[in-house]
Amino acid sequence: MRPAYTPTLAFAILAALIAMGASTTGRGGAAPRTHRYYVAADEVTWDFAPSGTNQVSGRPFTDIERPFVEAQPHSVGKVTLKAVYQEYTDSTFRTLKPRSPAWEHLGMLGPLLRAAVGDTILVVFRNNTRLPVSMHPHGVLYGKDSEGAAYVDKTAGADKEGVPSGGVHVYVWPVPERAGPASGDASSILWMYHSHVREDQDISSGLMGPIIVGARGMTKSDGTSKDVDREFVVAFYEVDEGASSYLPHNIQAYMKDPTGVHVEAVFGVPAVVPPSEGQFNIKETLNGFMYGNGPMLTMRVGERVRWYLMAATGFEIHSPHWHGNTVEVQHARTDVTALLPMGMLVADMLPDNPGIWLFHCHVSAHLRMGMQTRYEVTH
């Protein structure tokens, strides 16, 4: 059931705007703007490989790949229950806002939030899950009531413990100069947001999304940078279903021997043990897709293409590698870069080599386990 728009929610949004002293629309393009988003955490059935095949190899899954995408006695297959951030058209939260074709590749990631330096991001957040969850941003400015994380800090408030099931909270995130590109950076940079109630479990449950911040005066009317023709956001997203808050449900719904599953707390987080039985619960994905499933990333020769890359919280490192073309990362020319846990970086590409090319993590185990896809350069 979706909540109706209430006077309480209306007053909360109005009060947030008044407190910021911000305009809801730009004046003359360069004036500060408030970007309003209506985002809910929803429970969905997610398929990591909806085609049922390895789209990179063009063949059925091999014996090595099959245990990661087919349910085993004590591990889930390619379908599980997740919580994901989804964007709605307004504060009634009745109608999902469709993703444009250019951004369908975000997959399991939450909606893209945009702003330029000097703007403000305002998120009206609704929790439609059975768990307390939140939205914690990186990089931008926030007060304690908009941090989305709880710890001893001499402040109090129910929302610091997470937004309860069925609850609504308004997050206000100003974008000061220090949240934008630094000297020598590209004209836009990547931040992220995620739930921070039980951080590792929340992210493995599916609650993570991107924020792009552009330099002051460098964004077009649609929020993209003036010196960029095409953008992609790709999360090297290790999803540990054994650490998901939905593990009890997924054991019963998706494992072949649910009564024989043994769960213990490992570093305070429930996990399937021994590890040899639970290893296939780890899904190495790009935006929640494995083995090239998900939309093809497509561009043209000569376009100015900006890749925004991010990683999740697992005990992991990644080595993004582009076949066929090169990128510029931090003023260095390369086709392989490094991405640490919760890392965020920008890679600029001027594609000159048409064809369909492999894009994957060069950590061999991640590659074998599904962290690979393809991109296409057309004339």
Steps between C-alpha positions, in 0.01 A plus 500: 500500500636841405456795738285796410643848488448651843515852644778382732715398206417820312602711799821300542602570139406869528688536828810342348491741208453801725783384727734477202395836363524337159301553183307211348585612148807642339511866406692564184656154492797581729292578811495237776230238464335250729471160336209312654481122482237259630676175586370187668674188621294219348521124526538332159583159360833550325648285223878528459495328160152539348595353162595170663823485299851646497450799270874564469591154372168453321472149646327324788665530839802273550551260790711770672238771451185299565526481884492881519179531299316179585368429850706253703403316819636784716530796262264705288511520124443797274168608657466644852293747699670842517433851625573769241459875477242604238394846385135611498329787324374679814447474875200269469745223407236341279673523162853388423698743286612307191871481430606637167663249261835673558489410869347152496854369545489615865325172574481440874645842586271772629405805294771737383497821705653809337605845610755770423714681753281750683183294457312294759373142478173439683380141529157408628562142609243228568591164652282227345713213634453291813831633644619835636713654226640843409678707234855603587683714239871533433670830423212745529418708808243376752377569852450227756134462400608431141799273563312171505740338749482441873786515751580688822535863394319704768187523287175308514203424281303200383611546139863445599413137562367467145163571346254236628290286271228721351676817614587813302800728550625809315877508436660836415849494347656832395782479243783737600822559309677215683239255370582587139797434274837604642770673300611255233187288523260442212204738473281254694574242767328204662374453854265233631221445749402188689314381807706529818287331768685166471739616231647172377167318512311794344734520201494123443121531520516735199483855637756709313484772231701774323530878532666709227615852588600742226726802524332837538391632159603181319165317480237496227128533569470120540776495762771345280836669460548733203812314392346149507288328233417174678519366857503159666490409869635155578519353849741214554246361742591191700168386647535259790162331529627336817525847657167625365229590748276277288710188560230324712239559229734401218603179676139385507406633156807428287730236652453132417555372855371777729466274803867401476639854482720595797523872577741654750607855579831575327645832619154581631321430171293184434663278240464152354775277638727328428628746235539218248121466499422873498759617244250493213287758684754764393393661174767698311293745298507816296196703611339179622551307174727199447661355188406784267131507582349847501489768229791539258703815565506675162684807367629646173852553369619848598246558778625638829404217735523524877502183708419532871619193691422401859540198727318346795608408852626144464853395594606554141697698247412537133694561179260641238633423152376627163586299189543682170522860622682702763394746769650789693490461878657768721701637205642157412427303183406139574262216426512352854443691822466423872181518705502448877201418726247787481734673256373748240684620190452660159643366174473699177501319166519627143417174319679454168472125448156376388372158599360308796755488780540329835483703824576307818680476832852363453500327839484145367251367754263792440519445125420129533214576740324737260643854531512556124298662225542651154484848351451600137661778299314581178593729209 
